[in-house]
Amino acid sequence: MFFGLGAVGSNLLICLAELAERDGVPVHFVVYTIDPAGARDALFHAERMFDRIDFHGVPDLAPVFAQAAPHDRQLAGAAMLINAALPELNGPIIELGLRLGAHTMDLASDMYNEATDRTLTVPQYAYDEALRERALAALINLGISPGVTDFLIGRSIFSLLAAGRPGLRIESIELFLLEEIDSDQVVFSWSPVVALEELAACPRVLSEGRIQVMDPFSMARNHSFPYEPAPVRQYPLYQEELLSLHRAFPEIPDIGVYTGGSEVELVKALYQLNLLSKRTLPDQPELTVEALVRAILPGMQRPRRIEELLRSGIIRRAHFCASAEIRVSELVRNERQTVIETVGLSYHRYPELLGSPYAGATYIAYATGVGAGILAWQTLQHLRTAPGSIVGVTSGVDLARQLPQVLADAVRRDLVAWEIDLFQGIRDAAEVH
């Protein structure tokens, strides 16, 4: 059951359908959306799947959440409820899943609020006990980042800890993100509103066990990514990985998430020009500068337009990359040696979407939808054979620990099969300047 079906949701549905076909599992999809025509249009290269999809146009989701007729019949037998709309729907969808006996999944937390700042816990965890009592799972913050990033980092750290080496200490985790697009036009690959919300929350890092708040675009640094000719400027970011990794590994004192690339530089320019100010306009006191900029910024283009921009060469190149550096020290030959273990992913084959069911996706929406689909599918496969083995609120880090080795390996193979490269390495920290 999908709630919303936009840029990411359409790619997620296609990926799940392809995985089900490959594994011979019959799956039917139900989509609730305020714009059924737009949802169908987002799947304009996947129309062969329409016989497996029921589209329901609903101006308001409240009757669906209340299981009012005819939605009660439509919801019957649901295996998973997926929030592909807004983070604020996470709670109502989990509550519905509890009543239906269905697992749930979402892509992001509604985390920019006072409660999360105070508790360092995202809102979905309020349902953890109720989910465990019903032997249900809420897969939270799935996608490419957070989601796959948490999964890959978690696999590396759990492997390090499982060795049981005396004196081994994980000193820090730093996650670097790249959002790079080379285009003759300004093309947003995600909602500008999301970027502005993250910016308004102010960047944070965990330093010596304490959360530190910084000014936007301060404390910049450079990072070298695979397939990029030069280091990319990176800025601290307040994102779900900071909280999920701290929750999973509270003993690690330093954790940071950083982001950079052409799309980030565009938002930085708006910020430095004071175009994201809360100051009101002189002749319109009810309107802020930021609200005006939000209104005139180009939003995400529709899939058909994105495909046209890519096919015509207006979008020449795009690259999403996530590179995590895990700093590890241990006693070797009576000396403490420090190494940096790198684990990450890269999606840089964007033009190859042309001619596929995903044509028209932005490079970030494709990677996010595919990452979420693969993690969710392998989890559902495990739950089919081992009911109750994964329960409660579950992040990508939790899946790294709870999925059997054979399915964790399957996640990695599936990511590569869907054109997302993985990389891993170890180097001496003394080489890092």
C-alpha positions in Angstrom: 0.0 0.0 0.0 1.5 3.3 -1.1 0.5 6.6 0.4 1.7 9.1 -2.2 3.5 8.3 -5.4 5.8 11.1 -6.6 9.4 11.2 -7.8 10.8 8.7 -5.3 7.6 6.6 -4.8 7.3 5.7 -8.4 10.9 4.4 -8.6 10.3 2.5 -5.4 7.2 0.8 -6.8 9.0 -0.1 -10.1 11.9 -1.6 -8.2 9.6 -3.7 -5.9 7.7 -4.9 -9.0 10.9 -5.9 -10.7 12.2 -7.7 -7.6 8.9 -9.5 -7.2 9.0 -10.6 -10.9 12.6 -11.9 -10.5 11.8 -13.9 -7.4 8.5 -15.2 -8.6 6.4 -13.6 -5.9 2.9 -12.3 -6.8 2.5 -8.7 -5.6 -0.3 -6.3 -6.0 0.0 -2.6 -5.3 -2.6 -0.1 -4.0 -1.8 3.6 -4.3 -3.6 6.4 -2.4 -2.9 9.8 -3.9 -4.4 13.2 -4.3 -3.4 13.2 -8.0 -4.0 9.8 -9.7 -3.3 11.2 -13.1 0.1 12.5 -11.9 0.9 9.1 -10.3 0.1 7.3 -13.5 2.2 9.9 -15.4 5.2 9.2 -13.1 5.0 5.6 -14.2 4.8 6.5 -17.9 7.5 4.0 -18.9 6.1 1.3 -16.6 2.5 1.0 -17.9 2.9 -2.7 -18.3 2.6 -2.9 -14.5 -0.7 -1.1 -14.3 -2.6 -4.4 -14.1 -1.0 -4.9 -10.7 -1.8 -1.4 -9.4 -5.0 0.1 -8.1 -5.0 3.9 -8.1 -7.3 5.6 -5.6 -7.7 9.4 -5.7 -8.4 10.7 -2.3 -8.5 14.5 -1.4 -7.9 13.6 2.2 -6.2 10.6 3.8 -8.2 10.9 7.1 -11.0 8.5 5.9 -8.3 6.0 4.8 -6.6 6.2 8.2 -10.0 5.7 9.9 -10.6 2.6 7.7 -13.9 4.1 6.5 -15.8 2.3 3.6 -14.7 1.6 0.9 -11.1 1.9 2.2 -11.6 -0.8 4.8 -12.0 -3.4 1.9 -9.1 -1.9 0.0 -6.8 -2.1 3.0 -7.7 -5.7 3.9 -4.7 -8.1 3.6 -2.1 -5.4 3.3 1.5 -6.7 3.9 3.2 -3.4 4.0 2.2 0.3 4.2 4.7 2.7 2.5 4.8 6.4 3.2 6.0 7.9 -0.1 4.5 11.3 0.7 5.4 13.4 3.8 7.3 12.6 7.0 4.5 13.9 9.1 2.4 11.0 7.9 4.7 8.4 9.5 2.8 8.3 12.8 -0.7 7.9 11.3 0.6 5.2 8.9 2.3 3.2 11.7 -1.0 3.5 13.7 -2.9 2.1 10.7 -0.4 -0.7 10.3 -0.8 -1.7 14.0 -4.6 -2.0 13.5 -4.2 -3.9 10.2 -1.3 -6.1 11.4 0.9 -4.8 8.5 4.5 -3.7 8.5 5.3 -0.2 7.5 8.1 1.7 5.8 9.0 5.4 5.4 11.8 7.4 3.8 12.5 10.2 6.2 11.7 11.4 9.7 9.9 14.5 10.8 12.9 15.3 12.9 13.4 19.1 12.8 11.5 19.8 16.0 12.2 20.5 19.7 11.3 17.0 20.9 13.9 15.4 18.6 16.5 18.0 19.6 15.9 17.3 23.3 15.8 13.5 23.1 18.0 12.8 20.0 15.3 10.3 19.0 13.1 10.5 15.9 9.3 10.4 16.4 8.8 6.9 15.0 10.3 5.4 18.2 7.2 6.3 20.1 5.6 3.2 18.5 8.4 0.8 19.2 6.8 -1.0 22.1 3.4 -1.3 20.4 5.0 -2.7 17.3 6.9 -5.3 19.3 3.8 -6.4 21.0 2.2 -7.0 17.6 5.4 -8.6 16.2 5.4 -5.9 13.5 8.3 -3.9 12.0 8.4 -0.2 11.0 11.3 0.2 8.6 12.3 3.8 9.0 14.4 6.3 7.1 15.1 3.8 4.2 16.4 5.0 0.9 19.9 5.7 -0.3 20.9 8.2 2.4 19.7 7.6 5.1 19.0 3.9 4.6 21.6 2.2 2.5 24.3 4.4 4.0 23.2 3.3 7.5 23.2 -0.3 6.3 26.7 -0.3 4.8 28.2 1.6 7.8 26.4 -0.8 10.2 27.7 -3.9 8.4 31.3 -2.6 8.6 31.1 -1.7 12.3 29.4 -4.9 13.4 32.0 -6.8 11.5 34.8 -4.9 13.4 33.2 -5.5 16.8 32.4 -9.1 16.1 36.2 -9.8 15.8 36.5 -9.2 19.6 40.0 -7.8 19.2 41.2 -6.4 22.6 41.9 -2.7 22.6 40.1 -2.0 19.4 38.4 1.4 19.5 36.2 3.1 16.9 37.0 6.8 17.2 34.8 8.4 14.7 32.4 8.1 11.8 32.3 10.7 9.0 29.8 10.4 6.2 30.4 12.5 3.1 27.6 13.1 0.5 27.9 14.3 -3.1 25.0 15.7 -5.1 26.5 16.8 -8.4 24.6 17.7 -11.6 26.0 19.2 -14.8 23.2 20.9 -16.6 22.6 23.9 -18.9 19.5 24.8 -16.8 18.8 24.9 -13.1 17.3 21.5 -12.4 16.5 20.5 -8.8 16.8 16.8 -8.2 14.9 17.0 -4.9 12.4 19.4 -3.4 14.1 22.8 -2.6 11.7 23.0 0.4 13.5 20.0 1.9 16.9 21.7 1.5 15.6 24.8 3.1 14.2 22.9 6.1 17.5 21.2 6.6 19.2 24.5 6.5 16.8 26.2 8.9 17.5 23.4 11.4 21.2 24.4 11.4 24.0 21.7 10.9 25.0 19.6 13.8 27.8 17.1 14.6 28.5 14.8 17.5 31.9 15.9 19.0 33.3 14.2 22.1 29.9 12.7 22.8 28.0 16.0 22.6 25.9 17.5 19.9 27.3 20.8 18.6 25.3 23.2 16.6 27.0 25.3 13.9 26.2 28.1 11.5 25.1 27.0 8.0 28.0 26.4 5.6 30.6 26.8 8.3 33.5 24.4 9.0 33.9 23.5 5.4 36.3 20.8 4.3 37.3 19.0 1.1 36.7 15.3 0.3 37.7 13.2 -2.7 35.0 11.0 -4.2 35.3 8.2 -6.7 34.7 9.2 -10.3 35.3 12.9 -9.4 38.3 14.6 -10.9 38.9 17.0 -7.9 38.0 17.2 -4.2 34.6 18.5 -3.4 33.8 21.2 -0.8 31.7 19.6 2.0 29.6 21.3 4.7 28.1 19.8 7.9 24.5 18.6 7.7 21.9 17.6 10.2 20.4 14.4 8.9 19.0 11.2 10.2 22.3 9.3 10.1 23.7 11.4 12.9 20.9 10.2 15.2 20.6 6.6 14.0 24.4 6.0 14.2 24.6 7.6 17.6 21.7 5.5 18.8 23.3 2.3 17.5 26.8 3.1 18.7 26.6 5.4 21.7 30.3 4.6 22.5 31.6 6.4 19.4 32.4 9.9 20.5 32.5 11.7 17.1 30.0 11.4 14.3 29.4 13.8 11.4 27.5 14.0 8.2 28.7 16.4 5.4 27.3 17.3 2.0 28.4 19.1 -1.1 28.2 19.4 -4.8 26.6 21.7 -7.4 23.1 21.6 -5.9 24.3 22.3 -2.4 26.4 25.2 -3.7 23.2 26.7 -5.2 21.5 26.7 -1.9 24.6 28.1 -0.3 24.6 31.0 -2.8 20.9 31.8 -1.8 21.9 31.8 1.9 24.9 34.0 1.4 22.9 36.5 -0.6 20.5 36.7 2.4 17.7 35.3 0.2 16.7 32.8 2.9 16.1 35.5 5.5 13.0 35.6 7.7 13.0 39.4 7.3 9.7 40.7 5.9 9.4 42.7 2.7 9.1 46.5 3.3 5.8 46.9 1.5 4.4 43.5 2.4 4.9 42.8 6.1 3.0 39.5 5.9 5.6 38.1 3.4 9.2 37.1 4.3 12.1 37.0 1.9 12.4 33.3 2.4 8.7 32.7 1.6 9.1 34.7 -1.6 12.2 32.7 -2.7 10.4 29.5 -1.9 7.5 30.6 -4.2 9.7 31.4 -7.2 12.3 28.7 -6.9 11.8 26.1 -9.7 10.4 22.9 -8.2 11.1 19.4 -9.3 10.3 18.9 -13.0 7.8 16.2 -14.0 9.3 12.9 -15.2 8.5 13.5 -18.9 10.4 16.8 -18.7 13.3 15.3 -16.9 13.6 12.6 -19.6 13.5 15.3 -22.3 16.3 17.3 -20.6 18.4 14.2 -20.3 17.7 13.0 -23.8 18.4 16.4 -25.4 21.8 16.7 -23.5 20.7 19.7 -21.4 21.5 17.4 -18.4 24.9 16.2 -19.3 26.1 14.4 -16.2 24.9 13.6 -12.6 26.5 11.8 -9.7 25.3 10.8 -6.3 27.9 9.4 -3.9 28.1 8.6 -0.2 31.5 7.8 1.3 31.8 6.9 5.0 35.1 7.0 6.8 35.3 4.9 10.0 38.4 5.7 12.1 39.6 2.6 14.0 42.5 2.3 16.4 44.0 -0.8 18.1 47.2 -2.0 19.7 49.6 -3.5 17.1 53.1 -4.5 18.1 52.8 -2.5 21.4 51.8 0.6 19.5 48.5 2.1 18.8 47.8 2.0 15.1 45.0 4.0 13.5 43.4 3.2 10.2 40.5 4.6 8.2 38.0 2.1 6.8 36.0 3.5 3.9 32.7 2.2 2.7 30.4 3.8 0.3 28.3 3.8 -2.9 28.2 5.7 -6.1 25.5 6.2 -8.7 27.0 7.9 -11.8 25.3 6.0 -14.7 22.4 8.4 -14.9 22.1 8.5 -18.8 21.6 4.7 -18.8 18.1 5.3 -17.4 17.0 6.2 -20.9 15.2 3.3 -22.4 14.4 1.8 -18.9 11.2 1.9 -16.9 12.9 4.5 -14.7 13.4 7.0 -17.5 12.3 10.4 -16.2 13.6 9.9 -12.7 16.0 12.4 -11.2 19.3 10.8 -10.3 18.6 11.2 -6.6 15.0 9.9 -6.8 16.2 6.8 -8.7 18.9 6.0 -6.2 16.6 6.7 -3.2 13.7 4.6 -4.6 16.0 1.7 -5.6 17.8 1.7 -2.3 14.5 1.7 -0.3 13.0 -1.0 -2.6 16.0 -3.4 -2.2 16.2 -3.0 1.6 12.5 -3.4 2.0 12.3 -6.4 -0.3 15.0 -8.4 1.3 13.5 -7.7 4.7 10.1 -8.8 3.6 11.6 -12.0 2.1 13.2 -12.7 5.5 10.0 -12.0 7.4 8.1 -14.4 5.1 10.3 -17.3 6.2 11.0 -16.1 9.7 7.9 -14.2 11.0 8.6 -12.1 14.1 12.4 -12.1 13.5 12.5 -8.4 12.9 10.1 -6.3 15.1 9.8 -2.8 16.4 11.2 0.4 14.8 14.0 -0.7 12.6 16.6 1.5 10.8 19.2 0.6 8.2 21.7 0.1 11.0 19.4 -2.4 12.6 18.9 -4.3 9.3 22.7 -4.6 9.1 22.7 -6.5 12.3 19.4 -8.5 11.9 19.4 -9.6 8.3 21.1 -13.0 7.8 24.4 -12.9 6.0 22.9 -14.4 2.8 20.3 -11.7 2.6 22.8 -8.9 3.5 25.0 -10.1 0.7 21.9 -10.2 -1.6 21.3 -6.5 -0.8 24.8 -5.7 -1.9 24.4 -7.7 -5.1 21.0 -6.1 -5.9 22.4 -2.6 -5.5 25.1 -3.4 -8.0 22.6 -5.0 -10.4 20.5 -1.8 -10.3 23.7 0.2 -11.3 24.7 1.5 -7.9 28.4 0.8 -7.4 29.8 -0.1 -4.0 33.3 0.5 -2.8 35.4 -0.3 0.3 39.0 0.1 1.4 41.4 0.6 4.3 44.3 3.0 4.6 46.7 4.2 7.3 45.3 7.3 9.0 48.8 8.7 9.1 48.4 9.4 5.3 45.4 11.7 6.0 46.3 15.4 6.3 
